[in-house]
Amino acid sequence: METLIFSFNAVISLILIVGLGYFLKRIKLIDNDFVGKANRFCFLVAFPLQLFYNIYHIDFNQPIDLNFLLFIVISILLMVVLLIFTVPKMIKDATKVGSFIQGAYRSNFLLIGLPLASNLFGENGVAIASLALPIVIPLYNFTAVIVLSLFAKGNTPVSVSKPPLLKLITEILKNPLIIASLLGLLMSLCALPVPMIFDKAIHDVGVIATPFALILLGGQFSFETLHGRLKLAIIASVLRVMIFPLFIITAAILLGFRNSELGTIMIIFATPSAISGFIMAKNMNNDSELAGQIIILTTLLSSLTLFAWVFVLKWIGFI
C-alpha cells in the first residue's frame, strides 16, 4: 500500500503542475510567445545545468557490477534500434516518428527513479540506482539527440534512412544536453573543482527545469491537438510502461538479477517518459504535442503499473 501511495503521489504532483500550466494559459497569464521563449530557455540553459550538476556530483568511486550496467546499456540500445527500424514503417510523418520513439524508450529515471529506489530499498537501493546514473542519463540523451535529429521536420523518408553522417555528428556535438553531459562527466572524472558559489548557482537554476517544463507542457496542451495523435500516444505509452518492462524485467530475472539490482532495472524501464523529451522535441523540430501527450499518459499509467510491478516482484520474492 505504501508503494501505491508513493507512486500515486509522485505522478499526480506532476500532473497537477501540468494542469497549472494549462490553467495559466486559459486565464492568459502565459501565452504562446512566452511558452516558445521559455522552451528555448529550458533547452539551452535549465536542463543542461541540471544535467551537468547531476552528473558532476555522481560518485564514481563506488564498486561497479559490469554485468548489471551492461544489461541496462544493451536493453536501452535494443529498444532504440528496434523502434528505429519498425516505427517509420507504421508512421509516415517523420516528426511524429521521432517523438514516438523517444517517448516509448526514454524514462524519467532521475526524477522518479531515485526517490522510488529510496522508498523501496533504502540507502542500498539508492546506491545501486546511483551506479546506473552515469550510464543511463548520458545514454538516454545521446540516443534521443540521434533519434530526434534523424526524424526532424524537413527530413524525407530517404534522408531519414540515410542521414548525412557529418550533419548527424554536428547535431549531436552542438546539442546543449550533450555538451552538459560530457562536461559534467569530464570534470567529475578529472576531479576538477567547481567553486561553491558557482555550484550553488548551477543547482538553483537547474532545479527549476523540471517544474518549469511541466508548466510549459500544460501551457502548450490543447485538446484540439489530440486529433491524429491520441492513438499514437496510447501505443507509445503502453510500450513504455507495460510491454518493454515486461520483456526486460523477465530477461533480467532469467539472467539472475535480484533484490536492489532487479528493482533498479524495473525502475529504469517502467517509469514514465522523460519530461525533458518534450523540450527536446520542441526545439529539435519534432512533434512536441505528441511528445507531451506521451509524457502525460505514461505518467498517469505508471501510478498503477509501477505498483503492479513492485507488488508482483515482491510477491514472488525477487526484490
C-alpha positions as CSV (number, residue, x, y, z in Angstrom):
1,M,0.0,0.0,0.0
2,E,2.9,2.4,0.8
3,T,4.3,1.8,-2.7
4,L,0.9,2.6,-4.3
5,I,0.5,5.8,-2.3
6,F,4.1,6.8,-3.1
7,S,3.7,6.1,-6.9
8,F,0.3,7.9,-6.9
9,N,1.6,11.0,-5.1
10,A,4.8,11.1,-7.2
11,V,2.9,11.2,-10.5
12,I,-0.2,13.1,-9.5
13,S,2.0,16.0,-8.4
14,L,3.5,16.1,-11.9
15,I,0.0,16.1,-13.4
16,L,-1.1,19.0,-11.1
17,I,1.8,21.1,-12.3
18,V,0.8,20.4,-16.0
19,G,-2.7,21.4,-15.0
20,L,-1.4,24.6,-13.6
21,G,0.3,25.4,-16.9
22,Y,-3.0,24.8,-18.7
23,F,-4.9,27.0,-16.3
24,L,-2.4,29.8,-16.6
25,K,-2.7,29.6,-20.4
26,R,-6.6,29.7,-20.1
27,I,-6.5,32.8,-18.0
28,K,-4.0,34.4,-20.4
29,L,-1.3,34.8,-17.8
30,I,1.0,33.0,-20.2
31,D,0.7,32.9,-24.0
32,N,2.3,31.0,-27.0
33,D,5.1,33.6,-27.2
34,F,6.0,33.1,-23.6
35,V,5.8,29.3,-24.0
36,G,8.1,29.4,-27.1
37,K,10.8,31.5,-25.5
38,A,10.6,29.6,-22.2
39,N,11.0,26.4,-24.1
40,R,14.3,27.7,-25.5
41,F,15.4,28.7,-22.0
42,C,14.8,25.2,-20.7
43,F,16.5,23.6,-23.7
44,L,19.6,25.9,-23.7
45,V,20.0,26.7,-20.0
46,A,17.9,25.0,-17.4
47,F,18.1,21.3,-18.4
48,P,21.8,21.5,-19.4
49,L,22.6,23.0,-16.0
50,Q,20.5,20.3,-14.2
51,L,22.2,17.6,-16.2
52,F,25.7,19.0,-15.6
53,Y,25.0,19.3,-11.8
54,N,23.7,15.7,-11.5
55,I,26.5,14.1,-13.5
56,Y,29.2,16.2,-11.8
57,H,28.1,15.1,-8.4
58,I,27.9,11.3,-9.2
59,D,30.3,9.2,-7.0
60,F,32.4,7.2,-9.5
61,N,34.3,5.5,-6.7
62,Q,31.6,3.0,-5.9
63,P,32.2,-0.6,-6.8
64,I,30.7,-1.4,-10.2
65,D,28.9,-4.5,-11.3
66,L,29.7,-4.6,-15.0
67,N,27.1,-7.2,-15.9
68,F,24.4,-5.1,-14.3
69,L,25.4,-2.0,-16.2
70,L,26.0,-3.9,-19.5
71,F,22.4,-5.4,-19.2
72,I,21.0,-1.8,-18.9
73,V,23.0,-0.5,-21.8
74,I,22.1,-3.4,-24.1
75,S,18.5,-3.2,-23.2
76,I,18.3,0.6,-24.0
77,L,20.1,0.2,-27.3
78,L,18.0,-2.8,-28.3
79,M,14.8,-0.7,-27.7
80,V,16.2,2.2,-29.7
81,V,17.3,0.0,-32.7
82,L,14.0,-1.9,-32.7
83,L,12.0,1.3,-32.7
84,I,14.1,3.0,-35.4
85,F,13.6,0.1,-37.8
86,T,9.9,-0.6,-37.1
87,V,8.2,2.7,-36.3
88,P,8.9,4.5,-39.6
89,K,7.1,1.7,-41.4
90,M,3.9,2.4,-39.4
91,I,4.0,6.2,-39.1
92,K,4.6,8.3,-42.3
93,D,5.0,11.7,-40.6
94,A,8.7,11.8,-39.7
95,T,8.2,14.4,-36.9
96,K,5.8,12.0,-35.2
97,V,8.2,9.1,-35.6
98,G,10.9,10.8,-33.5
99,S,8.6,11.8,-30.7
100,F,7.0,8.4,-30.7
101,I,10.4,6.6,-30.4
102,Q,11.7,8.9,-27.7
103,G,8.5,8.6,-25.7
104,A,8.5,4.8,-25.9
105,Y,12.0,4.1,-24.7
106,R,13.3,7.1,-22.6
107,S,12.3,7.1,-19.0
108,N,12.1,9.6,-16.2
109,F,14.6,7.7,-14.1
110,L,16.2,10.7,-12.4
111,L,13.1,12.4,-11.2
112,I,11.0,9.4,-10.1
113,G,13.5,6.6,-10.1
114,L,15.9,7.6,-7.3
115,P,13.1,8.6,-4.9
116,L,11.3,5.3,-5.7
117,A,14.6,3.3,-5.1
118,S,15.0,5.0,-1.7
119,N,11.3,4.2,-0.9
120,L,11.7,0.6,-1.8
121,F,15.2,-0.3,-0.7
122,G,16.6,2.4,1.5
123,E,20.2,3.6,1.2
124,N,21.4,0.4,-0.5
125,G,18.7,0.9,-3.2
126,V,19.9,4.5,-3.8
127,A,23.5,3.3,-4.0
128,I,22.7,0.7,-6.6
129,A,20.5,3.1,-8.6
130,S,23.2,5.8,-8.5
131,L,25.6,3.4,-10.2
132,A,23.3,3.4,-13.2
133,L,23.1,7.2,-13.4
134,P,26.3,8.0,-15.2
135,I,25.4,5.4,-17.8
136,V,21.7,5.9,-18.2
137,I,21.5,9.7,-18.3
138,P,24.1,10.3,-21.0
139,L,23.0,7.3,-23.0
140,Y,19.3,8.5,-23.0
141,N,20.4,11.9,-24.1
142,F,22.8,10.7,-26.8
143,T,20.3,8.4,-28.3
144,A,17.5,10.9,-28.0
145,V,19.5,13.5,-29.9
146,I,20.3,10.9,-32.6
147,V,16.6,9.9,-32.9
148,L,15.2,13.4,-33.0
149,S,17.9,14.5,-35.5
150,L,17.1,11.6,-37.8
151,F,13.4,12.4,-37.8
152,A,13.4,16.2,-37.6
153,K,10.9,18.3,-39.6
154,G,12.0,18.6,-43.2
155,N,13.6,15.2,-43.5
156,T,12.2,13.0,-46.2
157,P,11.9,9.2,-45.9
158,V,15.1,8.9,-47.9
159,S,17.1,11.3,-45.8
160,V,15.8,9.7,-42.6
161,S,17.0,6.3,-43.7
162,K,20.4,7.6,-45.0
163,P,21.2,10.8,-43.0
164,P,24.5,12.6,-43.8
165,L,26.9,11.4,-41.2
166,L,28.7,14.7,-40.8
167,K,25.3,16.5,-40.2
168,L,24.3,13.9,-37.6
169,I,27.6,14.2,-35.8
170,T,27.3,18.0,-35.8
171,E,23.8,17.9,-34.4
172,I,24.9,15.6,-31.6
173,L,28.0,17.6,-30.7
174,K,26.3,21.0,-30.6
175,N,23.3,19.8,-28.6
176,P,23.4,21.6,-25.2
177,L,22.4,18.5,-23.3
178,I,25.2,16.5,-24.8
179,I,27.7,19.3,-24.1
180,A,26.5,19.5,-20.5
181,S,26.7,15.7,-20.1
182,L,30.3,15.5,-21.5
183,L,31.4,18.5,-19.5
184,G,30.0,17.1,-16.2
185,L,31.5,13.7,-16.9
186,L,34.9,15.1,-17.7
187,M,35.0,17.4,-14.7
188,S,33.8,14.7,-12.4
189,L,36.3,12.0,-13.6
190,C,39.2,14.5,-13.5
191,A,38.1,15.8,-10.1
192,L,38.1,19.4,-11.3
193,P,36.6,21.5,-8.6
194,V,33.6,23.9,-9.2
195,P,33.7,26.8,-6.7
196,M,30.9,26.6,-4.2
197,I,29.2,29.8,-5.3
198,F,29.0,28.6,-8.9
199,D,28.0,25.1,-7.8
200,K,25.0,26.5,-5.9
201,A,24.0,28.8,-8.7
202,I,24.1,25.9,-11.2
203,H,22.0,23.8,-8.8
204,D,19.5,26.7,-8.2
205,V,18.9,27.3,-11.9
206,G,18.9,23.6,-12.8
207,V,16.4,22.7,-10.1
208,I,13.7,24.7,-11.8
209,A,14.0,22.8,-15.1
210,T,11.5,20.0,-14.4
211,P,8.6,22.0,-12.9
212,F,9.1,24.8,-15.4
213,A,9.0,22.3,-18.3
214,L,5.8,20.8,-16.8
215,I,4.1,24.2,-16.7
216,L,5.1,24.8,-20.3
217,L,3.8,21.4,-21.2
218,G,0.4,22.4,-19.8
219,G,0.7,25.8,-21.4
220,Q,1.1,24.2,-24.8
221,F,-1.5,21.5,-24.3
222,S,-4.7,21.7,-26.4
223,F,-7.5,19.2,-26.8
224,E,-7.6,20.0,-30.5
225,T,-4.1,18.6,-30.9
226,L,-5.3,15.2,-29.6
227,H,-6.7,14.6,-33.1
228,G,-4.4,12.3,-35.1
229,R,-2.1,11.8,-32.1
230,L,-4.0,10.2,-29.3
231,K,-3.8,6.7,-30.8
232,L,-0.1,7.0,-31.2
233,A,0.3,8.4,-27.7
234,I,-1.6,5.4,-26.3
235,I,0.5,2.9,-28.2
236,A,3.8,4.6,-27.2
237,S,2.7,4.8,-23.6
238,V,1.7,1.1,-23.4
239,L,5.1,0.2,-24.9
240,R,6.9,2.5,-22.3
241,V,5.3,1.3,-19.1
242,M,4.0,-2.2,-19.9
243,I,5.4,-4.0,-23.0
244,F,9.1,-3.1,-22.8
245,P,9.2,-3.6,-19.0
246,L,7.6,-7.0,-19.3
247,F,10.3,-8.3,-21.6
248,I,13.2,-6.6,-20.0
249,I,12.3,-7.5,-16.4
250,T,11.7,-11.1,-17.5
251,A,15.1,-11.2,-19.1
252,A,16.7,-9.7,-16.0
253,I,15.1,-12.4,-13.8
254,L,16.2,-15.2,-16.2
255,L,19.8,-13.8,-16.0
256,G,19.7,-14.0,-12.2
257,F,19.3,-10.3,-11.2
258,R,17.6,-10.0,-7.8
259,N,16.9,-7.5,-5.0
260,S,18.1,-4.0,-5.5
261,E,19.6,-4.6,-8.9
262,L,16.4,-6.1,-10.2
263,G,14.5,-3.3,-8.6
264,T,16.7,-0.7,-10.2
265,I,16.2,-2.4,-13.6
266,M,12.4,-2.3,-13.0
267,I,12.5,1.4,-12.1
268,I,14.6,2.4,-15.1
269,F,12.4,0.6,-17.6
270,A,8.9,1.1,-16.0
271,T,9.0,4.8,-15.1
272,P,7.1,7.3,-17.3
273,S,8.6,9.1,-20.3
274,A,11.2,11.7,-19.6
275,I,9.9,15.3,-19.2
276,S,12.9,16.8,-21.0
277,G,11.8,14.9,-24.1
278,F,9.0,17.4,-24.6
279,I,11.5,20.3,-24.5
280,M,13.9,18.5,-26.8
281,A,11.2,17.6,-29.3
282,K,10.0,21.2,-29.4
283,N,13.5,22.6,-30.0
284,M,14.6,19.9,-32.5
285,N,11.7,20.3,-34.9
286,N,9.8,17.2,-33.9
287,D,6.1,16.8,-32.9
288,S,6.2,18.3,-29.4
289,E,2.4,17.9,-28.9
290,L,2.8,14.1,-29.3
291,A,5.8,14.1,-27.0
292,G,3.8,16.0,-24.4
293,Q,0.8,13.6,-24.7
294,I,3.0,10.6,-24.2
295,I,4.5,12.1,-21.1
296,I,1.1,12.8,-19.6
297,L,-0.3,9.4,-20.4
298,T,2.8,7.4,-19.2
299,T,2.8,9.5,-16.0
300,L,-0.9,8.6,-15.3
301,L,-0.5,4.9,-16.3
302,S,2.7,4.5,-14.2
303,S,0.9,5.3,-11.0
304,L,-0.8,1.9,-11.4
305,T,1.8,-0.1,-13.4
306,L,4.7,0.8,-11.0
307,F,2.7,-0.5,-8.1
308,A,1.8,-3.7,-10.1
309,W,5.5,-4.4,-10.9
310,V,6.6,-3.9,-7.3
311,F,3.7,-6.0,-6.0
312,V,4.4,-8.9,-8.3
313,L,8.2,-8.9,-7.8
314,K,7.8,-8.7,-4.0
315,W,5.2,-11.4,-4.1
316,I,7.4,-13.9,-5.9
317,G,10.3,-12.9,-3.7
318,F,12.7,-11.4,-6.3
319,I,13.0,-7.9,-4.7
